[in-house]
Amino acid sequence: MKKQIFDLIRGVLGKLSQSQVDVLDRALNEVGIAEDLQKTISSKGVEFIAGFESLQLKAYLCPANVWTIGWGTTVYPHGQRVKKGDTCTVEQAKAYKNHDLQRFQKCVSDAVTVPINQNQFDALVSLTYNIGEAAFKSSTLLKKLNAADYNGVADQFLVWNKSKGKVLNGLVNRRAAERTLFLKP
């Protein structure tokens, strides 16, 4: 129902800005039309991820032994994997990050079948940004989420603290922060 309303309004007004979508979404929720549209990460969510993904303009091997560049990009928008010796500008890194955010937002939106709030969505996008789409889609965390076991989901964040079987302090800290964010109303 909500999608049809948005489509009707877009047919009359044309493209809507994100702030217009947010206002309309809140208004529809208030009158009891709560079917979710595809969510987008908040600016706080983007800042949250950037706090864990430092900008690197030269490709490096991450702890998982994967070539990475920019703010955690491992695959360029055209589909080629990052490789040793690659470099980028700050502007390219921003474009890669935006592309990655779109991919991971879509993955989370498509995979989650239960209602979630913005903080939960942001935490899930951060997790997916770090572990990848395939790992997220096949995770126990997602299974628990789609069974509406929200407390079980929060605990599942803490499971994703290893690379190559070794617990990494950076991942322990990131997962604890994602769990805290997920539990915020």
ROMARDO-381585 format. One line per field, with one value per atom (N, C-alpha, C, O): residue in three letters; x, y, z. Coordinates in pm, whole numbers, plus 50000, padded with zeros to 5 digits. Example, Ala and Ser with C-alpha at 12.3 -4.5 7.8 and 13.67 -1.06 7.14 Angstrom:
! ROMARDO-381585
code <- [ALA_ALA_ALA_ALA_SER_SER_SER_SER]
px <- [51319_51230_51320_51424_51285_51367_51290_51341]
py <- [49431_49550_49670_49668_49775_49894_50003_50114]
pz <- [50780_50780_50780_50846_50708_50714_50787_50804]
//
This chain:
! ROMARDO-381585
code <- [MET_MET_MET_MET_LYS_LYS_LYS_LYS_LYS_LYS_LYS_LYS_GLN_GLN_GLN_GLN_ILE_ILE_ILE_ILE_PHE_PHE_PHE_PHE_ASP_ASP_ASP_ASP_LEU_LEU_LEU_LEU_ILE_ILE_ILE_ILE_ARG_ARG_ARG_ARG_GLY_GLY_GLY_GLY_VAL_VAL_VAL_VAL_LEU_LEU_LEU_LEU_GLY_GLY_GLY_GLY_LYS_LYS_LYS_LYS_LEU_LEU_LEU_LEU_SER_SER_SER_SER_GLN_GLN_GLN_GLN_SER_SER_SER_SER_GLN_GLN_GLN_GLN_VAL_VAL_VAL_VAL_ASP_ASP_ASP_ASP_VAL_VAL_VAL_VAL_LEU_LEU_LEU_LEU_ASP_ASP_ASP_ASP_ARG_ARG_ARG_ARG_ALA_ALA_ALA_ALA_LEU_LEU_LEU_LEU_ASN_ASN_ASN_ASN_GLU_GLU_GLU_GLU_VAL_VAL_VAL_VAL_GLY_GLY_GLY_GLY_ILE_ILE_ILE_ILE_ALA_ALA_ALA_ALA_GLU_GLU_GLU_GLU_ASP_ASP_ASP_ASP_LEU_LEU_LEU_LEU_GLN_GLN_GLN_GLN_LYS_LYS_LYS_LYS_THR_THR_THR_THR_ILE_ILE_ILE_ILE_SER_SER_SER_SER_SER_SER_SER_SER_LYS_LYS_LYS_LYS_GLY_GLY_GLY_GLY_VAL_VAL_VAL_VAL_GLU_GLU_GLU_GLU_PHE_PHE_PHE_PHE_ILE_ILE_ILE_ILE_ALA_ALA_ALA_ALA_GLY_GLY_GLY_GLY_PHE_PHE_PHE_PHE_GLU_GLU_GLU_GLU_SER_SER_SER_SER_LEU_LEU_LEU_LEU_GLN_GLN_GLN_GLN_LEU_LEU_LEU_LEU_LYS_LYS_LYS_LYS_ALA_ALA_ALA_ALA_TYR_TYR_TYR_TYR_LEU_LEU_LEU_LEU_CYS_CYS_CYS_CYS_PRO_PRO_PRO_PRO_ALA_ALA_ALA_ALA_ASN_ASN_ASN_ASN_VAL_VAL_VAL_VAL_TRP_TRP_TRP_TRP_THR_THR_THR_THR_ILE_ILE_ILE_ILE_GLY_GLY_GLY_GLY_TRP_TRP_TRP_TRP_GLY_GLY_GLY_GLY_THR_THR_THR_THR_THR_THR_THR_THR_VAL_VAL_VAL_VAL_TYR_TYR_TYR_TYR_PRO_PRO_PRO_PRO_HIS_HIS_HIS_HIS_GLY_GLY_GLY_GLY_GLN_GLN_GLN_GLN_ARG_ARG_ARG_ARG_VAL_VAL_VAL_VAL_LYS_LYS_LYS_LYS_LYS_LYS_LYS_LYS_GLY_GLY_GLY_GLY_ASP_ASP_ASP_ASP_THR_THR_THR_THR_CYS_CYS_CYS_CYS_THR_THR_THR_THR_VAL_VAL_VAL_VAL_GLU_GLU_GLU_GLU_GLN_GLN_GLN_GLN_ALA_ALA_ALA_ALA_LYS_LYS_LYS_LYS_ALA_ALA_ALA_ALA_TYR_TYR_TYR_TYR_LYS_LYS_LYS_LYS_ASN_ASN_ASN_ASN_HIS_HIS_HIS_HIS_ASP_ASP_ASP_ASP_LEU_LEU_LEU_LEU_GLN_GLN_GLN_GLN_ARG_ARG_ARG_ARG_PHE_PHE_PHE_PHE_GLN_GLN_GLN_GLN_LYS_LYS_LYS_LYS_CYS_CYS_CYS_CYS_VAL_VAL_VAL_VAL_SER_SER_SER_SER_ASP_ASP_ASP_ASP_ALA_ALA_ALA_ALA_VAL_VAL_VAL_VAL_THR_THR_THR_THR_VAL_VAL_VAL_VAL_PRO_PRO_PRO_PRO_ILE_ILE_ILE_ILE_ASN_ASN_ASN_ASN_GLN_GLN_GLN_GLN_ASN_ASN_ASN_ASN_GLN_GLN_GLN_GLN_PHE_PHE_PHE_PHE_ASP_ASP_ASP_ASP_ALA_ALA_ALA_ALA_LEU_LEU_LEU_LEU_VAL_VAL_VAL_VAL_SER_SER_SER_SER_LEU_LEU_LEU_LEU_THR_THR_THR_THR_TYR_TYR_TYR_TYR_ASN_ASN_ASN_ASN_ILE_ILE_ILE_ILE_GLY_GLY_GLY_GLY_GLU_GLU_GLU_GLU_ALA_ALA_ALA_ALA_ALA_ALA_ALA_ALA_PHE_PHE_PHE_PHE_LYS_LYS_LYS_LYS_SER_SER_SER_SER_SER_SER_SER_SER_THR_THR_THR_THR_LEU_LEU_LEU_LEU_LEU_LEU_LEU_LEU_LYS_LYS_LYS_LYS_LYS_LYS_LYS_LYS_LEU_LEU_LEU_LEU_ASN_ASN_ASN_ASN_ALA_ALA_ALA_ALA_ALA_ALA_ALA_ALA_ASP_ASP_ASP_ASP_TYR_TYR_TYR_TYR_ASN_ASN_ASN_ASN_GLY_GLY_GLY_GLY_VAL_VAL_VAL_VAL_ALA_ALA_ALA_ALA_ASP_ASP_ASP_ASP_GLN_GLN_GLN_GLN_PHE_PHE_PHE_PHE_LEU_LEU_LEU_LEU_VAL_VAL_VAL_VAL_TRP_TRP_TRP_TRP_ASN_ASN_ASN_ASN_LYS_LYS_LYS_LYS_SER_SER_SER_SER_LYS_LYS_LYS_LYS_GLY_GLY_GLY_GLY_LYS_LYS_LYS_LYS_VAL_VAL_VAL_VAL_LEU_LEU_LEU_LEU_ASN_ASN_ASN_ASN_GLY_GLY_GLY_GLY_LEU_LEU_LEU_LEU_VAL_VAL_VAL_VAL_ASN_ASN_ASN_ASN_ARG_ARG_ARG_ARG_ARG_ARG_ARG_ARG_ALA_ALA_ALA_ALA_ALA_ALA_ALA_ALA_GLU_GLU_GLU_GLU_ARG_ARG_ARG_ARG_THR_THR_THR_THR_LEU_LEU_LEU_LEU_PHE_PHE_PHE_PHE_LEU_LEU_LEU_LEU_LYS_LYS_LYS_LYS_PRO_PRO_PRO_PRO]
px <- [50082_50000_50087_50062_50189_50274_50344_50355_50391_50460_50367_50409_50242_50148_50125_50112_50119_50101_50220_50205_50340_50460_50464_50499_50429_50427_50329_50359_50212_50112_50165_50151_50225_50279_50393_50404_50479_50588_50532_50589_50420_50358_50307_50304_50267_50216_50331_50337_50423_50527_50661_50745_50680_50811_50900_50851_51029_51125_51112_51098_51118_51112_51252_51333_51278_51405_51399_51291_51515_51516_51438_51368_51449_51375_51224_51147_51180_51038_50991_50882_51075_51041_51029_50936_51122_51120_50994_50931_50959_50839_50714_50629_50703_50588_50582_50475_50697_50703_50653_50575_50700_50654_50503_50434_50453_50310_50227_50124_50272_50200_50206_50108_50318_50329_50231_50170_50217_50127_49981_49904_49944_49805_49789_49684_49892_49881_49920_49893_49983_50031_50181_50258_50223_50361_50444_50552_50396_50476_50605_50600_50718_50847_50880_50853_50938_51005_51148_51188_51226_51366_51430_51425_51490_51552_51685_51746_51727_51859_51931_51870_52062_52142_52136_52132_52136_52133_52274_52372_52281_52413_52491_52613_52423_52491_52545_52653_52471_52517_52641_52733_52644_52763_52882_52992_52863_52970_53016_53135_52922_52952_53048_53150_53015_53099_53235_53338_53236_53363_53454_53576_53395_53475_53555_53652_53513_53583_53661_53752_53625_53691_53773_53719_53902_53985_54014_54019_54033_54061_54204_54299_54218_54348_54348_54266_54439_54443_54529_54535_54596_54676_54626_54602_54610_54557_54644_54767_54578_54646_54574_54459_54644_54582_54517_54584_54388_54317_54348_54411_54305_54333_54281_54332_54180_54128_54208_54172_54318_54407_54339_54362_54257_54185_54235_54244_54268_54311_54195_54084_54224_54122_54175_54296_54084_54123_54011_53899_54041_53937_53891_53972_53760_53699_53649_53530_53738_53701_53650_53589_53673_53627_53716_53839_53654_53727_53695_53770_53581_53539_53496_53412_53555_53521_53379_53325_53318_53182_53164_53055_53268_53255_53276_53274_53296_53302_53441_53454_53545_53682_53726_53697_53796_53848_53968_54045_53982_54099_54221_54214_54333_54454_54574_54570_54679_54804_54849_54842_54895_54945_54839_54874_54710_54605_54612_54647_54578_54569_54440_54379_54400_54281_54294_54378_54210_54202_54095_54019_54089_53984_53847_53754_53833_53704_53665_53548_53760_53731_53690_53595_53761_53728_53586_53515_53545_53407_53307_53204_53337_53248_53241_53133_53354_53354_53271_53192_53289_53214_53064_52986_53025_52883_52826_52714_52902_52859_52845_52746_52945_52939_52817_52746_52793_52677_52547_52458_52534_52414_52396_52287_52506_52502_52457_52369_52519_52493_52357_52293_52310_52174_52072_51977_52092_52000_52000_51895_52118_52128_52046_51967_52066_51994_51844_51764_51806_51663_51596_51484_51664_51606_51598_51506_51693_51701_51614_51568_51591_51518_51368_51322_51294_51150_51066_50943_51131_51059_51085_51182_51000_51022_51150_51179_51227_51345_51348_51298_51408_51419_51547_51626_51567_51683_51815_51909_51823_51947_51978_52094_51877_51896_51943_52035_51881_51921_52067_52145_52103_52240_52340_52445_52308_52398_52413_52522_52303_52307_52386_52458_52372_52450_52598_52682_52631_52771_52829_52939_52754_52798_52819_52922_52722_52728_52842_52908_52864_52975_53107_53199_53115_53239_53250_53358_53140_53149_53110_53141_53042_53000_52859_52800_52805_52665_52638_52540_52725_52702_52702_52616_52797_52804_52680_52624_52636_52516_52393_52317_52375_52256_52248_52138_52363_52362_52380_52397_52378_52410_52294_52177_52332_52236_52172_52054_52248_52196_52073_51971_52081_51967_51850_51735_51880_51773_51699_51576_51774_51712_51632_51523_51688_51618_51484_51382_51485_51361_51263_51147_51308_51219_51177_51114_51212_51181_51243_51187_51357_51432_51536_51655_51489_51575_51689_51801_51660_51767_51870_51990_51826_51918_52005_52123_51948_52023_52135_52249_52101_52201_52320_52435_52295_52404_52483_52603_52418_52487_52591_52687_52575_52678_52815_52916_52815_52941_53013_53132_52942_53001_53099_53194_53075_53151_53276_53295_53361_53478_53611_53715_53607_53727_53760_53673_53889_53936_54032_54129_54004_54086_54095_54200_53985_53978_54038_54032_54097_54163_54078_54035_54053_53978_54063_54180_54004_54073_54008_53886_54090_54037_53953_53850_53997_53920_53780_53684_53768_53636_53554_53432_53620_53550_53487_53371_53565_53515_53404_53304_53423_53321_53191_53084_53199_53077_53005_52882_53080_53017_52945_52834_53007_52944_52820_52718_52829_52713_52599_52483_52633_52531_52461_52339_52540_52483_52392_52282_52436_52355_52226_52119_52236_52119_52013_51894_52058_51967_51905_51815_51954_51896_51759_51739_51666_51531_51534_51430]
py <- [49880_50000_50126_50220_50128_50247_50273_50388_50167_50183_50247_50336_50204_50261_50410_50489_50448_50588_50671_50778_50619_50689_50700_50805_50592_50596_50700_50773_50708_50807_50949_51034_50974_51108_51142_51255_51045_51070_51099_51178_51034_51060_51203_51260_51260_51397_51499_51598_51471_51569_51543_51632_51423_51387_51331_51279_51342_51286_51355_51477_51276_51329_51333_51244_51434_51439_51341_51296_51308_51216_51275_51202_51405_51466_51458_51437_51474_51459_51316_51293_51219_51078_51050_50981_51103_51079_51138_51073_51261_51325_51246_51218_51209_51133_50996_50949_50933_50801_50811_50727_50913_50932_50957_50901_51039_51069_50943_50922_50862_50738_50641_50572_50636_50552_50597_50514_50730_50783_50746_50731_50732_50695_50544_50497_50470_50325_50254_50135_50323_50259_50243_50334_50125_50109_50015_49973_49983_49898_49972_50087_49908_49974_49990_49902_50104_50122_50077_50050_50069_50035_50143_50261_50103_50198_50247_50184_50361_50413_50443_50477_50430_50455_50603_50688_50633_50773_50832_50760_50964_51029_50983_50971_50958_50905_50765_50729_50687_50553_50558_50478_50653_50669_50709_50655_50803_50844_50727_50712_50646_50529_50436_50394_50405_50316_50380_50313_50508_50577_50576_50583_50566_50558_50428_50420_50327_50198_50173_50090_50242_50224_50349_50449_50344_50462_50476_50377_50598_50627_50586_50630_50502_50459_50478_50418_50561_50591_50494_50501_50404_50300_50165_50147_50069_49938_49874_49886_49807_49738_49606_49588_49516_49390_49409_49443_49387_49398_49273_49180_49269_49152_49020_48913_49026_48905_48868_48776_48943_48917_48946_48875_49050_49092_49232_49319_49254_49386_49483_49456_49597_49695_49835_49858_49927_50066_50159_50114_50287_50384_50362_50346_50361_50333_50189_50165_50095_49955_49890_49784_49951_49895_49778_49789_49668_49551_49519_49449_49572_49553_49688_49756_49728_49856_49853_49745_49969_49974_49898_49849_49886_49812_49661_49586_49616_49473_49414_49300_49488_49435_49445_49543_49342_49341_49435_49452_49495_49577_49485_49370_49538_49455_49534_49656_49462_49521_49630_49611_49744_49853_49954_50061_49924_50019_50143_50135_50257_50382_50452_50420_50549_50627_50766_50790_50857_50990_50989_50893_51096_51108_51106_51042_51174_51175_51035_50996_50960_50822_50739_50660_50756_50681_50711_50621_50838_50875_50804_50754_50801_50734_50584_50525_50523_50380_50356_50262_50442_50427_50438_50359_50539_50556_50436_50392_50382_50262_50145_50072_50128_50020_50036_49939_50158_50182_50144_50084_50179_50141_49990_49938_49919_49772_49713_49627_49759_49698_49739_49660_49860_49899_49811_49763_49790_49706_49563_49502_49511_49376_49362_49269_49456_49451_49469_49394_49568_49592_49470_49435_49408_49292_49169_49088_49154_49033_49036_48932_49154_49167_49172_49250_49086_49076_49123_49116_49171_49219_49368_49421_49436_49580_49605_49536_49706_49748_49901_49967_49955_50101_50147_50066_50278_50333_50289_50256_50288_50246_50099_50064_50016_49874_49860_49782_49935_49930_49975_49909_50086_50136_50033_50013_49969_49867_49749_49695_49709_49596_49630_49546_49754_49796_49799_49759_49847_49849_49708_49684_49616_49476_49421_49361_49443_49391_49456_49389_49583_49655_49585_49581_49531_49469_49321_49274_49245_49100_49058_48946_49146_49115_49062_49015_49072_49035_48886_48849_48802_48657_48611_48533_48661_48623_48671_48598_48792_48844_48760_48721_48733_48660_48519_48466_48457_48319_48313_48204_48426_48431_48386_48399_48333_48304_48433_48435_48541_48672_48707_48747_48692_48725_48630_48672_48502_48405_48444_48440_48482_48525_48653_48668_48746_48871_48846_48899_48765_48740_48654_48640_48597_48528_48622_48579_48750_48855_48830_48871_48763_48741_48853_48830_48972_49090_49080_49123_49023_49007_48906_48925_48800_48702_48764_48729_48855_48925_49006_49001_49081_49165_49082_49124_48965_48878_48822_48795_48804_48749_48845_48801_48975_49069_49028_49035_48987_48958_48836_48819_48752_48632_48668_48594_48782_48821_48901_49014_48840_48910_48849_48880_48761_48689_48712_48738_48700_48694_48577_48569_48487_48366_48289_48233_48287_48212_48281_48229_48398_48470_48589_48669_48601_48715_48840_48843_48945_49073_49180_49195_49254_49358_49460_49505_49497_49593_49542_49619_49413_49355_49341_49359_49309_49301_49437_49446_49544_49679_49720_49778_49689_49726_49652_49712_49522_49445_49492_49495_49527_49579_49710_49732_49796_49923_49900_49966_49806_49775_49717_49750_49632_49574_49684_49687_49776_49888_49971_50009_50001_50078_50004_50064_49874_49792_49796_49794_49803_49800_49937_49946_50043_50177_50187_50141_50249_50268_50368_50396]
pz <- [50000_50000_50000_49924_50086_50095_49963_49919_49899_49771_49668_49593_49666_49571_49598_49505_49725_49761_49715_49656_49742_49697_49545_49490_49477_49330_49279_49184_49341_49303_49322_49234_49437_49466_49372_49325_49343_49248_49108_49033_49074_48944_48933_48824_49045_49046_49060_48988_49155_49187_49118_49110_49068_49013_49123_49224_49103_49199_49334_49341_49442_49577_49638_49612_49717_49790_49907_49945_49963_50077_50194_50264_50217_50329_50304_50398_50179_50148_50170_50223_50131_50152_50301_50344_50381_50526_50590_50673_50550_50606_50568_50653_50442_50396_50464_50503_50479_50544_50688_50733_50761_50900_50904_50990_50813_50811_50783_50847_50691_50661_50778_50806_50847_50966_51074_51141_51090_51192_51166_51261_51040_51010_50992_50948_51026_51027_50900_50885_50809_50686_50703_50673_50752_50796_50709_50750_50593_50503_50468_50423_50489_50467_50319_50238_50287_50159_50180_50293_50076_50093_50178_50144_50287_50378_50322_50236_50374_50342_50472_50573_50468_50586_50621_50532_50749_50794_50787_50772_50796_50799_50920_50914_51032_51151_51124_51172_51047_51011_50923_50941_50830_50744_50828_50810_50923_51013_51099_51125_51143_51226_51150_51205_51026_50944_50921_50933_50889_50863_50986_50973_51104_51226_51235_51309_51159_51160_51031_51029_50926_50795_50765_50718_50791_50767_50617_50544_50574_50433_50398_50462_50296_50245_50093_50023_50044_49901_49822_49699_49890_49826_49876_49996_49784_49821_49930_49929_50022_50132_50159_50121_50224_50264_50400_50498_50406_50534_50617_50566_50744_50828_50771_50806_50683_50620_50495_50422_50472_50358_50224_50125_50221_50101_50064_50151_49936_49892_49905_49860_49966_50004_49974_49977_49944_49915_49960_49985_49971_50007_50149_50240_50168_50298_50300_50319_50282_50294_50166_50172_50051_49924_49882_49883_49846_49799_49652_49585_49605_49466_49411_49470_49299_49236_49180_49156_49159_49104_48973_48946_48892_48765_48784_48687_48909_48939_48954_48998_48919_48932_49078_49146_49124_49261_49274_49179_49390_49420_49419_49462_49368_49362_49412_49424_49440_49487_49389_49267_49442_49360_49319_49269_49339_49304_49393_49510_49334_49409_49368_49266_49448_49415_49474_49561_49428_49484_49593_49606_49670_49772_49705_49755_49592_49521_49473_49484_49422_49380_49501_49494_49612_49734_49780_49823_49770_49806_49715_49762_49586_49491_49521_49516_49553_49587_49712_49718_49814_49939_49913_49963_49833_49803_49729_49757_49636_49565_49663_49659_49749_49848_49939_49967_49986_50072_50002_50063_49874_49799_49794_49817_49765_49758_49892_49896_50000_50130_50185_50255_50155_50193_50123_50185_49994_49917_49970_49984_49999_50054_50182_50197_50275_50402_50379_50434_50299_50273_50210_50247_50116_50048_50137_50123_50229_50310_50435_50482_50490_50616_50587_50504_50657_50632_50751_50746_50857_50975_50993_50938_51069_51090_51170_51268_51127_51202_51203_51112_51307_51314_51244_51197_51237_51165_51227_51155_51360_51425_51394_51371_51394_51360_51217_51188_51127_50987_50972_50903_51036_51026_51078_51017_51189_51246_51151_51134_51088_50995_50868_50815_50820_50703_50738_50657_50858_50900_50904_50856_50961_50966_50826_50797_50738_50602_50524_50445_50546_50483_50517_50435_50637_50684_50649_50613_50658_50637_50496_50453_50422_50286_50278_50375_50156_50132_50154_50218_50100_50110_50256_50297_50333_50475_50549_50632_50521_50587_50551_50639_50423_50378_50435_50454_50461_50512_50665_50720_50731_50874_50963_50929_51078_51184_51231_51267_51231_51270_51188_51243_51055_50970_50995_50997_51015_51044_51172_51177_51275_51401_51381_51435_51302_51278_51209_51250_51104_51030_51109_51070_51220_51314_51427_51524_51415_51512_51649_51751_51652_51776_51789_51769_51822_51823_51926_51899_52043_52143_52095_52116_52030_51973_51865_51852_51788_51684_51748_51703_51852_51918_51963_51946_52017_52062_51945_51958_51830_51713_51656_51592_51678_51631_51687_51618_51813_51883_51827_51851_51753_51693_51581_51555_51515_51397_51435_51390_51518_51572_51528_51585_51428_51387_51239_51156_51211_51074_51065_51141_50974_50959_51091_51123_51168_51292_51413_51524_51393_51502_51544_51461_51676_51729_51713_51753_51655_51636_51723_51722_51797_51885_51810_51860_51689_51609_51580_51583_51551_51523_51651_51650_51762_51891_51921_51961_51902_51929_51833_51874_51705_51606_51633_51630_51660_51685_51812_51815_51915_52037_52007_52055_51928_51892_51804_51822_51709_51624_51708_51686_51803_51892_51970_51980_52027_52103_52016_52058_51894_51800_51767_51762_51743_51709_51820_51793_51945_52059_52092_52175_52025_52049_51984_51871_52056_51996_51882_51821]
//
